[in-house]
Amino acid sequence: MRGRLVGLLGSLVLLVVAGACSRSKEGAQQAGGSDAGGTQAAAQVARVKLALNWVPEPEFGGFYAARDQGAFKRHGLEVEILGGGVGVPVLQMVATGQVEFGIVGGDELLTARARGVDLIPLFAVYQTSPQAIMVHASRGAKGIQDVLSSGTIALEPGLPYAAWLKKKYGFDKVKVVPYDGGVAQFVTNKDFAQQCFITSEPIAARRQGADPVVFLVADEGFNPYSAVVVTRREMWKEQPERVKNFVAAVREGWRAYLDNPAPANAVMGKLNTTLDAETFAAAAQAQKPLIETEETRTQGLGFMSRTRWETLGRQLVELGLLEKAPAPDEFLLPEFTQAAGKGSP
């Protein structure tokens, strides 16, 4: 979606070697905030970086809320959030220690691990993937199968969910063209369908007068965790309390954002001027049921299950995208795959 995957995985073969060169980074950051002869209070604040895989938008709202509404600070952290974009190599940045934490897709993580990159997931923002297909309401489609029965569809090549849809329904009745990142063709062509994030392109299309109907890919059986926070295993081994504190603060930030997205939206709006306040508000509302579910209400925001990861690994093997799925015990930590204890704080 929106170019996030293009080129990111091709460089992973370099990461295992490169990662060994960066392990001194945390040590230099432990004094984060102290100046020459700094104070004890400043020395207790750990400076870390979080790399996003896209520009500031509501899908990252909880992270900005955690930073600007004090959750990170309360947990002894000073977090620099690095906005992403097309081709930003988040996996590489985390694996080589350029940043302590990053945001990736669940399928990206498993592909990286299959290539020997020892990253671990900590928190999954989206319990239901926001990836979807949108089509004009005038087509009368009842689901993705109907969308793929005629017309034209724009898809980014190489995406696992596209491979899943092709395997399930075939693309022999529809013309597949490259996704260009916008909605201009969709708005002007009633026979045109395209990939989308439920929080992005449908809102833009409606603003331009179109009437899109949106079908989640998750409803077709392919539902990887999305916007997953990852770190290096070395970070977890060397600074487990720091990692736990980061996750706890992120959970608080997302709780705050879900309850009132306006403050963080205002901050992100200054960083991403391509979206107006109305679009930020609409996107925040659209994504809320994908983030907070019945499961997260009991298990805690960001919860991840072993079963979901096992299913994703098996599906990637079935699609021929992996030869062998990484064993969940190799990368799942009990601290982040068991109930948070207090539901969504």
C-alpha positions as CSV (number, residue, x, y, z in Angstrom):
1,M,0.0,0.0,0.0
2,R,1.3,3.5,-1.0
3,G,4.7,2.2,-1.9
4,R,5.6,1.0,1.6
5,L,6.9,-2.4,0.6
6,V,8.7,-1.5,-2.6
7,G,12.4,-2.1,-2.2
8,L,12.4,-2.7,1.6
9,L,12.9,-6.5,1.6
10,G,15.5,-6.6,-1.1
11,S,18.2,-5.2,1.2
12,L,17.5,-7.6,4.1
13,V,20.3,-9.9,3.2
14,L,22.7,-7.2,4.3
15,L,21.1,-6.7,7.7
16,V,22.5,-9.6,9.7
17,V,26.0,-8.5,9.1
18,A,25.2,-4.8,9.5
19,G,23.3,-5.4,12.8
20,A,26.5,-6.4,14.6
21,C,28.0,-3.0,14.0
22,S,25.4,-1.1,15.9
23,R,25.1,-2.7,19.3
24,S,26.9,0.1,21.1
25,K,24.2,2.5,20.3
26,E,22.0,1.9,23.3
27,G,24.9,2.4,25.6
28,A,25.5,5.9,24.2
29,Q,21.8,6.7,24.6
30,Q,21.3,5.6,28.2
31,A,22.4,9.0,29.3
32,G,19.9,10.6,27.0
33,G,19.1,14.2,27.9
34,S,22.2,14.8,30.1
35,D,24.5,17.7,29.1
36,A,28.1,18.2,30.3
37,G,28.1,17.0,33.9
38,G,24.2,16.7,33.6
39,T,21.8,16.0,36.4
40,Q,20.8,12.7,37.8
41,A,17.2,13.3,36.7
42,A,18.2,13.9,33.1
43,A,20.4,10.8,33.1
44,Q,17.3,8.7,34.0
45,V,15.5,9.7,30.8
46,A,16.3,7.3,27.9
47,R,16.4,8.7,24.4
48,V,15.1,6.4,21.7
49,K,13.9,6.6,18.2
50,L,10.8,5.3,16.5
51,A,10.7,5.0,12.7
52,L,7.3,5.1,11.0
53,N,6.7,3.4,7.7
54,W,4.6,6.2,6.3
55,V,4.0,9.9,6.8
56,P,2.2,11.2,9.9
57,E,-1.4,10.1,9.6
58,P,-4.0,8.7,12.0
59,E,-2.6,5.2,11.8
60,F,0.2,6.6,13.9
61,G,-1.9,8.8,16.1
62,G,-1.3,6.8,19.3
63,F,2.4,7.3,19.1
64,Y,2.1,11.0,18.8
65,A,-0.4,11.1,21.6
66,A,2.1,9.1,23.8
67,R,4.8,11.6,23.0
68,D,2.9,14.8,23.3
69,Q,0.5,13.9,26.1
70,G,3.3,12.6,28.4
71,A,3.0,8.8,28.4
72,F,6.5,8.3,27.1
73,K,7.8,10.8,29.7
74,R,6.0,9.1,32.5
75,H,7.8,5.9,31.6
76,G,11.2,7.5,31.5
77,L,11.5,7.9,27.8
78,E,12.2,10.7,25.4
79,V,11.1,9.4,22.0
80,E,12.0,10.9,18.6
81,I,9.4,9.9,16.0
82,L,10.8,9.7,12.5
83,G,8.2,10.1,9.7
84,G,8.5,7.6,6.8
85,G,7.5,7.5,3.2
86,V,8.1,5.6,0.0
87,G,11.1,3.3,0.2
88,V,12.1,4.2,3.8
89,P,13.9,1.0,5.0
90,V,12.4,0.7,8.5
91,L,13.4,-3.0,8.8
92,Q,16.9,-2.2,8.0
93,M,17.0,0.8,10.3
94,V,15.8,-1.3,13.3
95,A,18.0,-4.3,12.5
96,T,21.1,-2.2,12.2
97,G,20.4,-0.2,15.3
98,Q,19.9,3.2,13.6
99,V,16.6,3.3,15.6
100,E,15.4,1.3,18.6
101,F,11.9,0.7,17.4
102,G,10.1,0.7,14.0
103,I,6.6,0.1,12.5
104,V,6.2,-2.7,9.9
105,G,3.6,-5.0,8.5
106,G,3.2,-8.5,10.0
107,D,4.0,-10.2,6.6
108,E,7.1,-8.0,6.3
109,L,8.3,-9.1,9.7
110,L,7.9,-12.8,8.9
111,T,9.7,-12.4,5.6
112,A,12.6,-10.6,7.3
113,R,12.8,-13.3,9.9
114,A,12.9,-16.0,7.3
115,R,15.9,-14.3,5.9
116,G,17.7,-14.3,9.2
117,V,16.8,-10.9,10.6
118,D,16.2,-11.2,14.4
119,L,13.5,-8.7,15.0
120,I,10.6,-9.3,17.4
121,P,7.1,-7.9,17.5
122,L,5.9,-6.0,20.5
123,F,2.6,-4.3,19.8
124,A,0.1,-4.6,16.9
125,V,-1.9,-1.4,16.3
126,Y,-4.4,-2.9,13.8
127,Q,-6.1,-6.0,14.9
128,T,-8.0,-6.0,11.6
129,S,-5.9,-5.1,8.5
130,P,-7.0,-1.8,7.0
131,Q,-6.0,-3.0,3.5
132,A,-9.1,-3.1,1.3
133,I,-10.5,-2.9,-2.2
134,M,-12.8,-0.1,-3.2
135,V,-15.3,0.0,-6.1
136,H,-18.0,2.3,-7.2
137,A,-21.3,1.7,-5.6
138,S,-23.0,1.8,-9.0
139,R,-21.2,-1.5,-9.8
140,G,-23.5,-3.3,-7.3
141,A,-20.6,-5.5,-6.0
142,K,-21.4,-7.5,-2.9
143,G,-17.8,-8.5,-2.2
144,I,-14.3,-8.7,-3.7
145,Q,-15.2,-11.7,-5.8
146,D,-17.7,-9.5,-7.7
147,V,-15.1,-6.8,-8.1
148,L,-12.7,-9.2,-9.7
149,S,-15.3,-10.5,-12.2
150,S,-15.0,-7.5,-14.6
151,G,-13.6,-4.1,-15.2
152,T,-10.1,-2.8,-14.1
153,I,-8.4,-3.0,-10.8
154,A,-5.2,-1.1,-9.7
155,L,-3.0,-3.2,-7.4
156,E,0.6,-2.7,-6.3
157,P,2.6,-5.7,-7.7
158,G,4.1,-8.1,-5.2
159,L,1.9,-7.5,-2.2
160,P,1.0,-10.7,-0.3
161,Y,-2.7,-9.9,-0.1
162,A,-2.9,-9.5,-3.9
163,A,-1.3,-12.9,-4.2
164,W,-4.0,-14.2,-1.8
165,L,-6.8,-12.7,-3.8
166,K,-5.4,-14.1,-7.1
167,K,-5.0,-17.5,-5.6
168,K,-8.6,-17.4,-4.2
169,Y,-10.5,-15.9,-7.1
170,G,-8.1,-15.5,-10.1
171,F,-7.5,-12.4,-12.1
172,D,-8.5,-13.8,-15.5
173,K,-11.8,-11.8,-15.7
174,V,-10.4,-8.4,-14.6
175,K,-7.7,-6.2,-16.0
176,V,-5.0,-5.6,-13.4
177,V,-3.0,-2.3,-13.7
178,P,-0.3,-0.8,-11.4
179,Y,-1.6,1.2,-8.4
180,D,-0.4,4.9,-8.8
181,G,-1.0,6.0,-5.2
182,G,-4.0,8.3,-5.9
183,V,-7.7,8.3,-6.6
184,A,-7.9,10.3,-9.8
185,Q,-8.6,7.4,-12.1
186,F,-11.1,6.0,-9.7
187,V,-13.1,9.2,-9.5
188,T,-13.4,9.5,-13.3
189,N,-13.9,5.8,-14.3
190,K,-16.9,3.9,-13.0
191,D,-15.4,0.6,-14.0
192,F,-12.2,1.2,-12.1
193,A,-11.5,-0.4,-8.7
194,Q,-8.4,-0.2,-6.7
195,Q,-6.5,-1.2,-3.5
196,C,-6.9,1.2,-0.6
197,F,-6.4,1.7,3.1
198,I,-9.9,2.1,4.6
199,T,-8.6,5.2,6.4
200,S,-7.3,6.9,3.3
201,E,-8.4,6.5,-0.4
202,P,-12.1,6.0,0.3
203,I,-12.2,9.3,2.2
204,A,-10.3,11.1,-0.5
205,A,-12.7,9.7,-3.2
206,R,-15.8,10.8,-1.3
207,R,-14.3,14.3,-0.9
208,Q,-14.1,14.4,-4.7
209,G,-17.7,13.3,-5.2
210,A,-17.3,9.6,-5.7
211,D,-19.4,6.9,-3.9
212,P,-17.0,4.1,-3.1
213,V,-18.0,0.8,-1.5
214,V,-15.1,-0.7,0.5
215,F,-14.4,-4.4,1.1
216,L,-11.7,-5.5,3.6
217,V,-9.2,-8.0,2.5
218,A,-9.3,-9.4,6.0
219,D,-12.9,-10.6,5.3
220,E,-11.4,-12.9,2.6
221,G,-9.3,-14.7,5.2
222,F,-6.0,-12.8,4.9
223,N,-5.6,-10.6,7.9
224,P,-2.0,-9.9,9.0
225,Y,-1.4,-7.6,11.9
226,S,-0.6,-4.1,10.6
227,A,1.4,-1.3,12.1
228,V,3.4,-3.6,14.2
229,V,6.0,-2.2,16.6
230,V,9.3,-4.1,16.3
231,T,12.7,-4.0,17.9
232,R,15.9,-6.0,17.8
233,R,16.3,-9.0,20.1
234,E,19.5,-7.5,21.4
235,M,17.5,-4.5,22.5
236,W,15.1,-6.8,24.4
237,K,18.0,-8.7,26.0
238,E,20.0,-5.7,27.0
239,Q,17.1,-3.3,28.0
240,P,14.0,-5.3,28.8
241,E,12.6,-2.7,31.1
242,R,13.0,0.0,28.6
243,V,11.2,-2.1,26.0
244,K,8.4,-2.8,28.4
245,N,8.1,0.8,29.3
246,F,8.0,1.8,25.7
247,V,5.1,-0.7,25.0
248,A,3.2,0.4,28.1
249,A,3.5,4.1,27.0
250,V,2.4,3.2,23.5
251,R,-0.7,1.5,24.9
252,E,-1.5,4.5,27.0
253,G,-1.0,6.7,23.9
254,W,-3.4,4.7,21.8
255,R,-6.0,4.7,24.6
256,A,-5.7,8.5,24.7
257,Y,-5.9,8.8,20.9
258,L,-8.9,6.6,20.6
259,D,-10.7,8.6,23.2
260,N,-9.9,11.9,21.8
261,P,-7.8,12.1,18.5
262,A,-8.0,15.8,18.1
263,P,-4.8,16.9,19.9
264,A,-2.6,14.4,18.1
265,N,-4.3,15.1,14.8
266,A,-3.4,18.8,15.2
267,V,0.2,17.9,15.7
268,M,0.3,15.5,12.8
269,G,-1.6,18.0,10.6
270,K,1.4,20.4,11.0
271,L,3.8,17.7,9.8
272,N,1.6,16.4,7.0
273,T,-0.1,19.3,5.3
274,T,-1.5,17.2,2.5
275,L,-4.5,16.2,4.7
276,D,-6.9,18.7,6.3
277,A,-8.4,18.5,9.7
278,E,-11.7,17.0,8.4
279,T,-9.8,14.2,6.7
280,F,-7.7,13.5,9.8
281,A,-10.9,13.3,11.9
282,A,-12.7,11.0,9.4
283,A,-9.7,8.6,9.2
284,A,-9.4,8.4,12.9
285,Q,-13.1,7.5,13.1
286,A,-12.8,4.9,10.3
287,Q,-9.9,3.1,11.9
288,K,-11.2,2.9,15.4
289,P,-13.0,-0.5,15.1
290,L,-10.0,-2.0,13.4
291,I,-7.8,-1.1,16.4
292,E,-10.1,-1.6,19.4
293,T,-11.9,-5.0,19.2
294,E,-13.7,-7.3,21.6
295,E,-10.3,-9.1,22.1
296,T,-8.4,-5.9,22.9
297,R,-11.0,-4.9,25.4
298,T,-10.1,-7.9,27.5
299,Q,-6.5,-8.5,26.5
300,G,-5.3,-4.9,26.0
301,L,-4.6,-2.7,23.0
302,G,-1.9,-4.0,20.8
303,F,-2.5,-7.6,21.8
304,M,-1.0,-10.3,19.5
305,S,-2.0,-14.0,19.5
306,R,0.2,-16.9,18.6
307,T,-2.5,-18.4,16.4
308,R,-2.7,-15.3,14.2
309,W,1.0,-15.4,13.6
310,E,1.0,-19.1,12.9
311,T,-1.9,-18.6,10.4
312,L,0.0,-15.8,8.6
313,G,3.2,-17.9,8.3
314,R,1.2,-20.8,6.9
315,Q,-0.5,-18.5,4.4
316,L,2.8,-17.0,3.2
317,V,4.1,-20.5,2.6
318,E,1.0,-21.5,0.7
319,L,1.4,-18.4,-1.5
320,G,5.0,-19.4,-2.3
321,L,6.3,-16.2,-0.6
322,L,8.2,-18.2,2.1
323,E,9.8,-21.6,1.8
324,K,9.3,-22.2,5.5
325,A,7.5,-20.1,8.1
326,P,9.4,-19.0,11.2
327,A,8.4,-20.9,14.3
328,P,6.4,-18.6,16.6
329,D,8.6,-19.6,19.6
330,E,11.5,-18.1,17.8
331,F,10.1,-14.5,17.8
332,L,7.1,-14.2,20.1
333,L,7.7,-13.1,23.6
334,P,5.1,-14.1,26.3
335,E,5.2,-10.5,27.7
336,F,3.6,-9.3,24.5
337,T,1.3,-12.1,23.5
338,Q,-0.5,-12.6,26.8
339,A,-3.2,-10.5,28.3
340,A,-2.1,-7.0,29.4
341,G,-3.9,-7.6,32.7
342,K,-6.1,-4.6,32.8
343,G,-7.8,-4.6,29.4
344,S,-7.3,-1.5,27.4
345,P,-5.8,0.9,29.9
